[in-house]
Amino acid sequence: MQRFPTAQDAAMALRPDAPIYCFRPDVLTQDARNFMAAFPGETAYAVKTNGERLVLETLAKAGVDTFDVASPGEFADVRAVAPKATMLYMHPIKAQSDINLALQTYGIRTMSLDHEDEVAKILRIVRALDLDPSTITLFIRLQTKGHAAYELSKKFGAAPAHAVELLQRCHNIGFKVGLCFHVGSQIEEPETYERALASASWVRSRANVPLAGLDVGGGFPAEYGHDPRKRKPDMPSLGEIMGRLRTDIEEHGFSDVPLVAEPGRVVVARAFSLIVRVLLRKGRRLYINDGIWASLSDSWTGKITLPARFIPDPARKRRNGDPAKITAFRVCGATCDSVDILSRPFWLPETVDTGDWIEIGHIGAYSLSLRTRFNGFYPDTFVEVTTPFDAGEAPEGYASLETMAD
Ligand SMILES: *Cc1c(COP(=O)(O)O)cnc(C)c1O
């Protein structure tokens, strides 16, 4: 992989017409280690967030030895780079053949579920393979309510009374049991975890069976951009969320239970940026060579303002507008689909024009993993970049009020 100090250097050297992912392995290592140091339990990286080989390899090297997986493809990807790693199969609704593969071929011994029919499916395979249920831990997935950029509890999770029943049922069969929840992604208020922990505590006291673990899921927020005309939104830092989480865990009596977290976004978001090119400027619209069917679908569904850095093409000699004036541009994606328009603008100098590049920061989560080949566009070029995206001068749409004022 070619290596550059900054994305600007990469753009100048390569003058790329196709999108380029700028990978920052040191940032990934640092963010993974920060999380592991802050969380008082096992850190299981959620592979779906970004399952690229170079990501899994870097994480394994950084000391991540547990992975949250959901499919045979993810089992294989983790096994290929980290043969000794523990895999937690935390998808509550699984194909029988996948349960069999997980237990028999991959030696996976931890799964989640939210319904008695899933218990029956698992038990049938456990019996057929002649496994001792007490070697397997089943996490009962709890329904949660809260506000996240992405609400995921609509789909999975047992209501508290149902979870009590499931805990007892699995315990009585002889499985080890735990409780898990996943509050959604990009959680912006720490109370969300508190509510889930309160519910878990209620379930635990009613079920009255020994708990082998409590898995608090993912959802830890990454930092993105914001409208630079407005005050920076009050976002709790990872430290603040963790502080609250530790207190809440204690208050709800879970200090004696082994903990697991499944972070995705917060670990990998900062590790990538994306260089895109402006294919055409039409007034306040920029048509770029990526979009919602490639790297930018997460920002579209989550209505996230992405931080952007302007990389002007030095070959353009004449420009209109004031380079100091930061303006909102509507961003249209590369495909012919008319919904391929970002839900949030990019904040860039007024002078941006056809042929210029934009570095979009903090794009490591749910970008590469959600790419499609729709319309024949599939970004797949990588370079390594050594300087963090947020180093130096604040990028546009990421600037604080203070930097906007001067
Ligand atoms: C997606 C997912 C995660 C990771 O979520 P982030 O918001 O990226 O941290 C963790 N656990 C489960 C069960 C998930 O589905």
The ligand as an SDF file (V2000), in Angstrom:
LIG
                    3D

 15 15  0  0  0  0  0  0  0  0999 V2000
  -23.8740   -3.2830   15.1230 C   0  0  0  0  0  0  0  0  0  0  0  0
  -23.7510   -3.8940   16.4320 C   0  0  0  0  0  0  0  0  0  0  0  0
  -22.7270   -3.4840   17.2980 C   0  0  0  0  0  0  0  0  0  0  0  0
  -21.7910   -2.3410   17.0030 C   0  0  0  0  0  0  0  0  0  0  0  0
  -22.4630   -1.1260   17.1500 O   0  0  0  0  0  0  0  0  0  0  0  0
  -21.6850    0.2800   17.1260 P   0  0  0  0  0  0  0  0  0  0  0  0
  -22.7710    1.2810   17.2560 O   0  0  0  0  0  0  0  0  0  0  0  0
  -20.9830    0.3780   15.8350 O   0  0  0  0  0  0  0  0  0  0  0  0
  -20.7660    0.3120   18.2770 O   0  0  0  0  0  0  0  0  0  0  0  0
  -22.6130   -4.1470   18.5080 C   0  0  0  0  0  0  0  0  0  0  0  0
  -23.4610   -5.1490   18.8530 N   0  0  0  0  0  0  0  0  0  0  0  0
  -24.4650   -5.5520   18.0410 C   0  0  0  0  0  0  0  0  0  0  0  0
  -25.3440   -6.6520   18.4850 C   0  0  0  0  0  0  0  0  0  0  0  0
  -24.6480   -4.9410   16.8170 C   0  0  0  0  0  0  0  0  0  0  0  0
  -25.6580   -5.3280   16.0320 O   0  0  0  0  0  0  0  0  0  0  0  0
  1  2  1  0
  2  3  1  0
  2 14  2  0
  3  4  1  0
  3 10  2  0
  4  5  1  0
  5  6  1  0
  6  7  2  0
  6  8  1  0
  6  9  1  0
 10 11  1  0
 11 12  2  0
 12 13  1  0
 12 14  1  0
 14 15  1  0
M  END
$$$$
